């Protein structure tokens, strides 16, 4: 009896691993390689402040998240920026209101390198927005395809949704991930992103906050992080305006003083002539 049980268990193991592989959204080769640019850091609140030119420096990348090769997929617009010690993601997509469930979820699953092997994705940053427009940000350690809540929350995430018209809902997700640093001295829960290195990111979409089963479609991209010295500091336009104003008014002041000096000289000369 015991021998038969052991034999059945051994025969079922490949099926278990095959099932986990199928359920996992990490299944396809990277379709996009991105070199993030630097610029002005956005506020991670799920809102794009047009008046502050948020995300203006970065271009949109179009990406389709799919459940399989035959799936037409969910089309998303993606932006990535690397600013100082942080990596920023913007994900936007639109759905017909009839397809919107109780939750809309975007997850960033991070590989330890540019490898796309399932066992190399060790970290997950997830934002879940409910139909009440409330969002939560979660940080998970991935261990053998099991998602375990991190003891320390690393990074930031936010989301909003808005009605474009009566039938279309637009979702906006923002993420902020630290580069080359950790909240704790010894961190075996998060992938520590390093300057100048490349990493595979699995962008996953789902409707049920159970992971990884709750993800229904995904796609993989490769990010090539800038070296630290390549990151340009954003221009402080207020400071530039202030300095420019000081220079202009200084020049005007010099000419005004010179003008008054010339008038005084001319006045003195006329008085001498009268005498």
C-alpha positions in Angstrom: 0.0 0.0 0.0 2.8 2.4 1.0 4.7 1.5 -2.2 1.7 2.3 -4.4 1.2 5.6 -2.6 4.8 6.5 -3.2 4.6 5.5 -6.9 1.5 7.6 -7.4 3.1 10.6 -5.7 6.2 10.3 -8.0 4.0 10.0 -11.1 2.0 13.1 -10.0 5.0 15.4 -9.4 5.6 16.1 -13.1 1.9 16.9 -13.5 2.0 19.3 -10.5 5.0 21.2 -11.9 3.4 21.3 -15.4 0.3 22.8 -13.9 2.3 25.4 -12.0 4.1 26.3 -15.2 0.9 26.7 -17.1 -0.7 28.8 -14.4 2.3 31.1 -14.2 2.2 34.2 -16.3 6.0 33.8 -16.9 6.0 32.0 -20.1 7.2 34.0 -23.2 10.4 35.6 -24.4 10.9 39.3 -24.0 9.1 41.2 -26.7 10.6 44.6 -25.9 14.0 45.9 -24.7 13.9 49.4 -23.1 16.7 51.8 -22.2 15.0 54.1 -19.7 15.6 57.8 -19.9 16.1 60.3 -17.1 14.0 63.4 -16.4 11.7 64.9 -13.8 10.5 62.6 -11.1 6.7 62.0 -11.2 4.6 61.8 -8.0 3.4 58.2 -7.6 -0.3 58.8 -7.0 -1.9 57.2 -10.1 -2.5 60.7 -11.5 -0.7 62.4 -14.4 -0.3 66.1 -13.7 -0.2 67.6 -17.1 0.4 71.1 -15.7 3.7 69.8 -14.1 4.7 68.0 -17.3 4.7 64.6 -15.6 6.0 61.8 -17.7 6.5 64.2 -20.7 10.2 63.3 -21.2 9.5 59.6 -21.8 7.9 58.0 -24.8 5.0 55.5 -24.8 5.7 51.9 -25.6 2.8 49.7 -26.8 2.7 46.2 -25.4 0.1 43.4 -25.5 -0.4 41.3 -22.5 -1.6 37.8 -23.5 -2.7 34.6 -21.9 -1.4 32.5 -24.9 -0.1 33.0 -28.4 -3.6 33.1 -29.9 -5.0 35.6 -27.4 -5.4 39.1 -29.0 -4.3 40.4 -25.7 -4.8 43.5 -23.5 -3.1 46.5 -25.1 -1.2 48.7 -22.6 0.7 51.9 -22.9 4.0 51.7 -21.0 6.5 54.4 -19.9 9.7 53.8 -17.9 12.0 56.4 -16.4 15.2 56.1 -14.3 15.7 59.2 -12.1 18.4 59.5 -9.5 18.0 56.4 -7.2 14.6 55.2 -8.5 13.0 53.4 -11.4 9.5 54.6 -12.4 6.8 52.7 -14.4 3.6 54.0 -15.9 1.0 51.5 -17.2 -2.3 52.6 -18.8 -5.0 50.7 -20.6 -8.7 51.0 -21.4 -11.5 48.5 -21.0 -15.2 48.5 -21.9 -17.2 48.9 -18.7 -18.8 45.5 -19.2 -15.4 43.8 -18.9 -14.4 45.6 -15.7 -14.6 43.4 -12.6 -14.3 44.0 -8.9 -10.6 44.4 -9.1 -8.0 45.4 -11.7 -4.5 44.3 -11.0 -1.1 45.0 -12.5 2.0 43.2 -11.2 5.7 43.7 -12.0 7.5 40.4 -11.5 11.2 41.0 -11.4 14.0 38.6 -12.5 17.3 38.5 -10.7 19.0 39.2 -14.1 18.0 39.4 -17.8 17.1 35.7 -17.5 13.5 34.9 -18.4 13.5 31.4 -16.7 10.6 31.0 -14.4 12.9 30.2 -11.4 14.7 33.5 -11.8 11.7 35.7 -11.1 12.1 36.3 -7.4 10.3 39.6 -6.6 6.8 41.0 -7.3 5.4 44.5 -6.9 1.6 44.5 -7.3 -1.1 47.3 -7.4 -4.7 46.3 -7.0 -7.5 48.8 -7.6 -11.1 48.0 -6.6 -14.3 49.0 -8.3 -14.6 51.6 -5.4 -11.4 53.3 -6.8 -9.4 52.3 -3.7 -6.0 50.8 -4.4 -3.4 48.7 -2.4 0.3 48.2 -3.1 1.9 44.9 -2.2 5.4 43.5 -2.2 6.0 39.7 -2.5 8.9 37.4 -2.4 8.5 34.6 -5.0 9.7 31.2 -3.9 9.1 28.2 -6.1 6.2 30.1 -7.7 4.6 30.8 -4.3 4.0 34.5 -3.5 5.0 35.3 0.1 4.3 38.8 1.7 7.5 40.7 2.3 8.3 41.7 5.9 9.3 45.1 4.6 7.4 47.0 2.0 9.9 48.0 -0.8 8.9 50.6 -3.4 5.7 52.4 -4.0 2.6 51.9 -6.2 -0.7 53.6 -6.9 -3.6 53.4 -9.3 -6.7 55.4 -10.5 -9.5 54.8 -12.9 -11.6 57.3 -14.8 -14.5 57.2 -17.3 -13.6 58.2 -20.8 -17.2 58.0 -21.9 -20.2 55.9 -20.8 -18.7 52.6 -22.0 -14.9 53.1 -21.6 -12.8 53.0 -18.4 -9.2 54.1 -18.4 -6.8 52.7 -15.7 -3.6 54.3 -14.7 -0.9 52.5 -12.6 2.3 54.0 -11.3 5.3 52.2 -9.7 8.5 53.5 -8.0 11.3 51.0 -7.4 14.6 51.8 -5.6 17.9 51.2 -7.4 21.0 49.8 -5.6 19.6 50.1 -2.1 17.4 48.3 0.4 15.4 49.2 3.5 17.3 46.6 5.5 21.0 45.6 5.7 20.3 41.9 4.7 17.6 41.6 2.1 16.7 38.2 0.7 13.1 39.2 -0.2 13.7 41.7 -3.0 15.7 41.8 -6.2 18.3 44.6 -5.7 18.4 46.5 -9.0 22.0 47.7 -9.9 23.1 50.5 -12.1 24.2 49.4 -15.6 22.6 46.0 -15.4 19.7 44.4 -17.4 16.7 42.8 -15.9 13.7 40.9 -17.2 10.3 42.3 -16.0 7.1 40.3 -16.4 4.2 42.7 -16.6 1.1 40.8 -15.5 -2.6 41.7 -15.5 -5.4 40.0 -13.5 -8.7 40.4 -11.7 -8.4 38.2 -8.6 -5.9 39.1 -5.8 -4.6 35.5 -5.6 -1.1 35.0 -7.0 0.0 33.8 -9.4 -3.4 32.1 -10.2 -5.1 35.6 -10.3 -3.0 36.7 -13.2 -4.6 35.9 -16.6 -2.3 37.6 -19.1 1.3 38.9 -19.2 4.3 39.9 -21.3 8.0 40.2 -20.6 10.2 43.2 -21.3 14.0 43.7 -20.7 15.2 46.9 -19.0 18.7 48.1 -19.4 19.4 50.4 -16.5 21.6 53.4 -16.9 25.0 53.7 -15.2 24.8 56.2 -12.3 26.9 58.8 -14.1 24.6 58.6 -17.1 21.6 59.9 -15.2 21.1 63.6 -15.9 19.7 65.8 -13.2 16.3 67.4 -14.1 16.5 71.1 -14.8 15.1 73.3 -12.0 13.1 75.8 -14.2 12.2 77.9 -11.2 15.8 78.4 -10.4 16.7 79.1 -14.0 13.9 81.7 -14.2 15.1 83.3 -11.0 18.8 83.5 -12.1 17.8 84.8 -15.6 15.6 87.5 -14.0 18.5 88.6 -11.7 20.8 88.8 -14.7 18.4 90.8 -16.8 17.5 93.2 -14.1 21.2 93.5 -13.2 22.0 94.5 -16.8 19.1 97.0 -16.9 20.3 98.4 -13.6 23.8 98.9 -14.8 22.5 100.8 -17.9 20.2 102.9 -15.8 23.0 103.9 -13.4 25.2 104.7 -16.4 22.4 106.8 -17.9 22.0 108.8 -14.7 25.8 109.3 -14.5 25.8 110.6 -18.1 23.0 113.0 -17.2 24.8 114.3 -14.1 28.0 114.9 -16.2 26.0 116.7 -18.9 24.3 118.8 -16.2 27.6 119.8 -14.6 29.0 120.7 -18.0 26.1 123.0 -18.9 26.4 124.7 -15.5 30.1 125.4 -16.2 29.3 126.8 -19.6 26.8 129.2 -18.1 29.4 130.5 -15.7 
